[in-house]
Amino acid sequence: LPSCNLNILSLYIVIKNYTFLSTQKNQAQNFINLLPYKIILTYNIAKAKLLIHFPLILFIGETMIRYKELRLDKDLTQREISAILNVKRATYSKWEDCINDMPLEKCNEIANYYHTTLDYILGLSNNHTYVEEILNINWDTFKNRLKQIRKQNKLSQQQLSDKLGFPQTTYSQFERGITKPTVLKILTMAQYYNISMDYLTGRIN
C-alpha cells in the first residue's frame, strides 16, 4: 500500500475486515480499481477535497446490499426479477452488482415483492421481518422528515451537505421535494442519522 502523510485529510476505505488508509486521491483510486467490490466514496468535487467527518464508507456487494441474496432465496434469475420490475436484465444486473444506483421506487418494489424492509435489503438491519402489507414511499413525508431531523440535529443545509459529501444545492432539492434521491444517497442519510430508512422514506410511521 502507498505510504501515508497523516498531516493532510485522509481517506478511509473499509473492505470486509481490511482497512486501507490513503491521503492521496489518485492512490486511493488506483487501489479501488483493483478491488472486486464497488465502493461509494464521499467526495465533494466542488471543494476538491475528501470529506471524512464520520465513518461512512459503505460495504457494497455481498457484504451489505442484499439484492442478490434475496433473489437467490426465491430461486429467481436476473431475467425473471427484471421482468417483475419491468426493466431490462442489463439494467437490473448493474443495480445488483452496484455498478449503477437503483431508483428508490424500484427498491421499494423489491421490498414489497420479497415482503421485507428497505432496512433489511440495504443492510441497516439484520432482522428479516416478514412484511405482509404493501408499503409505498411517501415523498411528502420524506422531505418533511428530512428537514425535521436536520433541524433536530442543529445542522444547516450546508453543514449537513459537507458531512454527506453532497453539494448543498443537491441536498436542498431533496429537502424541497424538487428531485428524488436514489437509494445510496438516502442510505447515506439514514446511516449518518442512524435511523430507519423505512421511517425516513415514509413507508412506516
C-alpha positions as CSV (number, residue, x, y, z in Angstrom):
1,L,0.0,0.0,0.0
2,P,1.1,3.6,-0.6
3,S,2.8,5.4,2.2
4,C,0.7,7.9,4.1
5,N,1.2,11.6,5.1
6,L,-1.0,12.0,8.2
7,N,-0.8,15.8,8.1
8,I,-3.5,16.0,5.4
9,L,-7.0,14.8,5.3
10,S,-7.2,11.0,5.0
11,L,-9.5,8.7,3.1
12,Y,-10.6,5.5,4.9
13,I,-11.8,2.6,2.8
14,V,-13.0,-0.4,4.7
15,I,-13.5,-3.7,2.9
16,K,-14.7,-6.6,4.9
17,N,-12.0,-6.9,7.6
18,Y,-9.3,-4.9,5.9
19,T,-8.6,-1.2,6.1
20,F,-6.8,0.9,3.6
21,L,-5.7,4.4,4.5
22,S,-4.6,6.8,1.8
23,T,-4.0,10.6,1.8
24,Q,-3.8,10.8,-2.0
25,K,-7.0,10.6,-4.1
26,N,-5.2,9.2,-7.1
27,Q,-3.5,6.5,-4.9
28,A,-6.8,5.6,-3.4
29,Q,-8.5,5.4,-6.9
30,N,-5.8,3.2,-8.2
31,F,-6.3,0.9,-5.3
32,I,-10.1,0.9,-5.7
33,N,-9.7,-0.1,-9.4
34,L,-8.0,-3.3,-8.3
35,L,-10.8,-4.3,-5.9
36,P,-13.6,-6.9,-6.6
37,Y,-16.2,-4.7,-4.8
38,K,-17.5,-1.3,-5.7
39,I,-17.1,1.3,-3.1
40,I,-19.1,4.5,-2.5
41,L,-16.8,7.4,-1.5
42,T,-18.0,10.7,0.0
43,Y,-16.1,13.2,-2.3
44,N,-17.0,16.8,-2.7
45,I,-15.9,17.8,-6.2
46,A,-16.7,21.5,-5.7
47,K,-14.3,21.8,-2.8
48,A,-11.9,19.3,-4.3
49,K,-11.2,17.5,-1.1
50,L,-12.1,14.3,0.6
51,L,-14.7,14.7,3.4
52,I,-14.2,12.3,6.3
53,H,-16.4,13.7,9.1
54,F,-17.8,10.4,10.2
55,P,-17.2,6.7,9.5
56,L,-19.5,6.4,6.5
57,I,-17.8,4.0,4.0
58,L,-20.5,1.6,2.7
59,F,-19.9,-2.1,2.1
60,I,-21.1,-2.7,-1.4
61,G,-21.8,-6.1,-2.9
62,E,-22.4,-9.3,-1.0
63,T,-21.3,-7.9,2.3
64,M,-24.2,-5.5,2.7
65,I,-26.7,-4.9,0.0
66,R,-28.9,-8.0,-0.3
67,Y,-30.4,-7.7,-3.9
68,K,-28.7,-10.9,-5.0
69,E,-29.2,-12.8,-1.7
70,L,-32.9,-12.2,-1.8
71,R,-33.2,-13.1,-5.5
72,L,-31.4,-16.4,-5.0
73,D,-33.5,-17.2,-1.9
74,K,-36.6,-17.1,-4.3
75,D,-34.8,-19.1,-6.9
76,L,-35.2,-16.3,-9.4
77,T,-32.9,-15.5,-12.3
78,Q,-31.9,-11.9,-13.1
79,R,-34.1,-12.1,-16.2
80,E,-37.1,-13.1,-14.1
81,I,-36.7,-10.4,-11.4
82,S,-36.1,-7.9,-14.2
83,A,-39.4,-8.8,-15.8
84,I,-41.1,-8.3,-12.4
85,L,-39.6,-4.9,-12.1
86,N,-40.3,-4.1,-15.7
87,V,-36.7,-3.2,-16.6
88,K,-34.1,-4.7,-18.9
89,R,-32.0,-7.5,-17.5
90,A,-28.8,-5.5,-18.1
91,T,-30.2,-2.6,-16.1
92,Y,-31.1,-4.8,-13.1
93,S,-27.7,-6.6,-13.3
94,K,-25.9,-3.2,-12.9
95,W,-28.1,-2.5,-9.8
96,E,-27.4,-5.9,-8.3
97,D,-23.6,-5.5,-8.9
98,C,-23.8,-2.0,-7.5
99,I,-22.4,-0.6,-10.7
100,N,-25.4,1.8,-11.0
101,D,-27.5,3.2,-8.2
102,M,-31.1,1.9,-8.1
103,P,-34.1,4.4,-8.1
104,L,-35.8,4.2,-4.7
105,E,-39.1,3.3,-6.3
106,K,-37.6,0.1,-7.7
107,C,-36.0,-0.8,-4.4
108,N,-39.4,-0.3,-2.8
109,E,-40.9,-2.7,-5.4
110,I,-38.3,-5.2,-4.5
111,A,-39.1,-4.8,-0.8
112,N,-42.8,-5.4,-1.4
113,Y,-42.1,-8.3,-3.7
114,Y,-39.9,-10.1,-1.1
115,H,-42.2,-8.9,1.7
116,T,-39.3,-7.3,3.6
117,T,-38.0,-3.9,4.7
118,L,-35.7,-1.4,3.0
119,D,-33.6,-1.6,6.1
120,Y,-33.0,-5.4,5.6
121,I,-32.4,-5.1,1.9
122,L,-29.8,-2.4,2.4
123,G,-28.0,-3.8,5.4
124,L,-29.2,-1.3,8.0
125,S,-30.8,-4.2,9.9
126,N,-30.3,-8.0,10.0
127,N,-33.9,-8.5,11.1
128,H,-35.5,-10.3,8.2
129,T,-39.1,-9.4,9.2
130,Y,-41.9,-10.6,7.0
131,V,-44.0,-7.6,5.9
132,E,-47.4,-8.7,4.6
133,E,-48.8,-5.3,3.6
134,I,-47.7,-3.4,0.5
135,L,-45.9,-0.2,1.6
136,N,-45.1,2.8,-0.5
137,I,-42.7,5.7,-0.4
138,N,-44.3,8.9,0.8
139,W,-42.2,11.7,-0.8
140,D,-44.0,14.5,1.1
141,T,-43.3,12.7,4.4
142,F,-39.7,12.1,3.3
143,K,-38.9,15.8,2.6
144,N,-40.7,16.8,5.9
145,R,-38.8,14.3,7.9
146,L,-35.5,15.2,6.2
147,K,-35.9,18.8,7.3
148,Q,-37.2,18.0,10.7
149,I,-34.3,15.6,11.5
150,R,-31.8,18.0,10.2
151,K,-33.1,20.8,12.5
152,Q,-33.3,18.4,15.5
153,N,-29.5,17.8,14.9
154,K,-29.0,21.6,14.7
155,L,-27.4,21.5,11.3
156,S,-27.7,23.9,8.4
157,Q,-28.1,22.5,4.9
158,Q,-24.5,23.5,4.1
159,Q,-23.2,21.8,7.2
160,L,-25.1,18.6,6.5
161,S,-24.1,18.6,2.8
162,D,-20.5,18.9,3.8
163,K,-20.8,15.9,6.1
164,L,-22.6,13.8,3.5
165,G,-20.4,14.9,0.5
166,F,-23.4,16.2,-1.5
167,P,-23.4,19.7,-3.0
168,Q,-25.7,21.9,-0.9
169,T,-27.8,22.7,-3.9
170,T,-28.4,18.9,-4.5
171,Y,-29.4,18.4,-0.9
172,S,-31.7,21.4,-0.9
173,Q,-33.6,19.9,-3.8
174,F,-34.2,16.7,-1.8
175,E,-35.5,18.6,1.2
176,R,-37.8,20.8,-1.0
177,G,-39.1,17.8,-2.9
178,I,-37.8,19.0,-6.3
179,T,-35.7,15.9,-7.0
180,K,-35.8,12.4,-5.7
181,P,-32.6,10.9,-4.3
182,T,-31.5,7.4,-5.3
183,V,-31.1,4.5,-3.0
184,L,-27.5,5.1,-1.9
185,K,-28.0,8.8,-1.3
186,I,-30.9,8.1,1.1
187,L,-28.9,5.2,2.6
188,T,-26.1,7.7,3.3
189,M,-28.5,10.0,5.1
190,A,-30.1,7.1,7.1
191,Q,-26.6,5.9,8.1
192,Y,-25.5,9.3,9.2
193,Y,-28.6,9.9,11.4
194,N,-28.7,6.2,12.5
195,I,-32.4,5.9,11.7
196,S,-34.6,3.5,9.8
197,M,-34.7,4.0,6.0
198,D,-38.3,2.8,6.1
199,Y,-39.1,5.5,8.5
200,L,-37.2,8.2,6.7
201,T,-38.9,7.5,3.4
202,G,-42.4,7.4,5.0
203,R,-43.0,3.7,4.5
204,I,-43.7,3.4,8.2
205,N,-44.6,5.9,11.0
